[in-house]
Amino acid sequence: MAKFIQCLIVDDEPIAREILENHLQKIDAVTVVASCKNAIEAFNILNSNNIDLIFLDINMPEISGLSFAKTINKNIKVIFTTAYRDYAVDGFDLQAVDYLLKPISFERLLQAVHKFLEGSMPVTPVSASEIIQEKSDFIFVRSDRKMLKINFADILYIESLSDYIKIYTKDKIIITRETITNIEAKLPTISFLRIHRSYIIAIAFVKSYTNEFVEIENIALPISRTYKESVLKKLEKY
């Protein structure tokens, strides 16, 4: 798969840079062009490379991330990374794509990159929802005191039960302590679709749909008003 997003990491903490780089290497659509420890290094990278997106720490010595963000080309988008909530308002005042609190999980980072794609990337033959995909075709979830492997191809749909979810597969139902938002971030968006605060469906198993329901395995799952526009737009592509 071609690399669509040219990224730059700017953070004075080596461990923070390493964590971000390791996370980003798991996303096929991303290339990390460079990882810098301060704004001066970052300026040099920007002058010699076409950068689409910067993961930018706010609290850095000499030149802060907020000051640096004010100087860069407005076409370059920023996702702020910091250990402090207090800077969030200032970050969004600069029209940041997102604001990530350390320690940053892969799931949260994936959501931020997806947000960038949906809102910032130019239209290409490959839609934004099809670009971010993890390299694996399965996940592990904790069930019955063990980590259970589930192939994406076996999942029919997922139902939320507050802090628990039910994963309906071709031959069984798996219950795990997880939020539906966290599990959604682990699923490839080309194959799965959130249709309701309580439901995620596997597009391949949709038998039929209306403006209100999606049918999978003779079960009608509701499409909520919040998700209706995005759900119908996605399903109409097929």
ZATORVO-71418 format. One line per 10 residues: their letters; for each residue x, y, z of C-alpha. Coordinates in pm, whole numbers, always signed. Layout:
N
A) X:Y:Z | ...
END
This chain:
238
MAKFIQCLIV) +0:+0:+0 | +128:+346:-82 | +223:+583:+196 | -23:+872:+204 | +75:+1074:+512 | +421:+1222:+563 | +460:+1271:+939 | +703:+1449:+1169 | +742:+1379:+1541 | +863:+1663:+1764
DDEPIAREIL) +917:+1587:+2134 | +1203:+1649:+2374 | +1146:+1315:+2549 | +1322:+1019:+2375 | +1080:+763:+2517 | +778:+962:+2400 | +925:+984:+2049 | +995:+611:+2047 | +641:+522:+2156 | +487:+744:+1888
ENHLQKIDAV) +713:+606:+1618 | +636:+246:+1716 | +262:+319:+1706 | +281:+493:+1369 | +479:+209:+1212 | +169:-9:+1258 | -39:+215:+1029 | +14:+142:+661 | -89:+490:+550 | +183:+667:+748
TVVASCKNAI) +551:+740:+688 | +753:+893:+972 | +991:+1125:+787 | +1183:+1229:+1098 | +1174:+1238:+1476 | +1307:+1559:+1633 | +1388:+1659:+1990 | +1319:+2030:+1948 | +1167:+2296:+1724 | +1500:+2394:+1568
EAFNILNSNN) +1552:+2043:+1430 | +1192:+2040:+1314 | +1233:+2367:+1123 | +1518:+2212:+924 | +1306:+1907:+839 | +1015:+2124:+726 | +1245:+2322:+498 | +1362:+2011:+313 | +1058:+1781:+316 | +688:+1787:+235
IDLIFLDINM) +523:+1719:+569 | +147:+1663:+602 | +111:+1610:+975 | +316:+1691:+1287 | +285:+1512:+1621 | +395:+1800:+1840 | +473:+1805:+2211 | +359:+2127:+2379 | +588:+2154:+2680 | +938:+2178:+2529
PEISGLSFAK) +1237:+2394:+2630 | +1333:+2712:+2441 | +1052:+2703:+2182 | +725:+2550:+2302 | +504:+2342:+2078 | +238:+2614:+2083 | +488:+2879:+1969 | +623:+2649:+1701 | +275:+2569:+1571 | +207:+2940:+1517
TINKNIKVIF) +504:+2968:+1278 | +444:+2676:+1042 | +257:+2665:+713 | -118:+2643:+780 | -145:+2356:+532 | +57:+2140:+770 | -174:+1993:+1030 | -85:+1939:+1395 | -179:+1678:+1654 | -60:+1799:+1994
TTAYRDYAVD) +86:+1550:+2241 | +132:+1640:+2606 | +109:+1519:+2964 | -91:+1826:+3066 | -464:+1882:+3013 | -430:+2255:+3079 | -306:+2329:+2727 | -604:+2175:+2546 | -791:+2500:+2485 | -481:+2673:+2348
GFDLQAVDYL) -415:+2373:+2125 | -759:+2377:+1970 | -746:+2755:+1931 | -465:+2683:+1683 | -703:+2452:+1491 | -518:+2138:+1591 | -655:+1815:+1448 | -650:+1652:+1791 | -499:+1670:+2138 | -347:+1351:+2282
LKPISFERLL) -268:+1306:+2649 | +35:+1098:+2742 | +75:+807:+2780 | -71:+769:+2431 | -229:+436:+2344 | -226:+298:+1990 | -607:+302:+1984 | -622:+672:+2070 | -350:+756:+1819 | -535:+565:+1548
QAVHKFLEGS) -848:+768:+1615 | -650:+1091:+1579 | -497:+984:+1248 | -837:+881:+1119 | -973:+1222:+1220 | -694:+1386:+1019 | -775:+1174:+714 | -1146:+1240:+726 | -1106:+1613:+766 | -783:+1710:+595
MPVTPVSASE) -669:+1480:+317 | -756:+1567:-45 | -992:+1337:-228 | -811:+1038:-378 | -926:+717:-548 | -891:+550:-208 | -1127:+690:+52 | -1002:+798:+393 | -1190:+519:+568 | -1002:+265:+357
IIQEKSDFIF) -653:+396:+422 | -598:+325:+791 | -565:-46:+843 | -365:-246:+1089 | -131:-496:+932 | -283:-790:+1122 | -617:-952:+1035 | -712:-1046:+1390 | -730:-917:+1745 | -686:-1071:+2089
VRSDRKMLKI) -949:-1010:+2358 | -961:-1128:+2718 | -1234:-1386:+2776 | -1264:-1667:+3032 | -930:-1572:+3192 | -732:-1602:+2870 | -647:-1398:+2564 | -863:-1523:+2278 | -773:-1471:+1913 | -1058:-1353:+1688
NFADILYIES) -1018:-1325:+1313 | -1177:-1014:+1166 | -1331:-1229:+892 | -1531:-1425:+1153 | -1697:-1127:+1322 | -2062:-1062:+1234 | -2131:-770:+1464 | -2046:-631:+1808 | -2288:-522:+2078 | -2205:-290:+2369
LSDYIKIYTK) -2319:-365:+2723 | -2174:-63:+2906 | -1821:-172:+3011 | -1862:-509:+2837 | -1912:-605:+2476 | -2050:-911:+2300 | -1866:-1014:+1985 | -2093:-1221:+1764 | -1894:-1451:+1534 | -1997:-1717:+1284
DKIIITRETI) -2006:-1990:+1547 | -2008:-1833:+1895 | -2057:-1525:+2112 | -1757:-1387:+2300 | -1799:-1159:+2600 | -1512:-935:+2705 | -1464:-641:+2939 | -1401:-359:+2690 | -1573:-44:+2568 | -1715:-34:+2218
TNIEAKLPTI) -1510:+279:+2141 | -1185:+103:+2223 | -1274:-205:+2019 | -1383:+15:+1727 | -1034:+169:+1712 | -882:-179:+1674 | -1098:-278:+1376 | -1012:-204:+1011 | -1251:+69:+897 | -1273:-74:+547
SFLRIHRSYI) -1455:-380:+689 | -1643:-255:+995 | -1896:+20:+1050 | -2034:+181:+1366 | -2410:+217:+1320 | -2520:+297:+1675 | -2368:+380:+2012 | -2421:+11:+2093 | -2345:-163:+1761 | -2063:-217:+1514
IAIAFVKSYT) -2129:-433:+1210 | -1916:-628:+965 | -2009:-486:+625 | -1952:-818:+447 | -2238:-982:+640 | -2504:-718:+571 | -2801:-891:+403 | -3011:-577:+360 | -3058:-230:+504 | -3305:+58:+526
NEFVEIENIA) -3273:+408:+668 | -3343:+266:+1013 | -3203:-88:+1025 | -2924:-315:+905 | -3000:-687:+873 | -2731:-941:+965 | -2809:-1311:+1012 | -3185:-1233:+1012 | -3134:-988:+1299 | -3233:-622:+1249
LPISRTYKES) -2984:-387:+1415 | -3086:-21:+1457 | -2911:+269:+1286 | -2913:+568:+1521 | -2971:+924:+1403 | -2617:+1015:+1506 | -2463:+762:+1268 | -2730:+753:+995 | -2562:+987:+747 | -2220:+819:+764
VLKKLEKY) -2370:+468:+760 | -2584:+525:+451 | -2302:+704:+275 | -2069:+408:+337 | -2320:+138:+243 | -2426:+319:-74 | -2071:+272:-209 | -2126:-101:-245
END
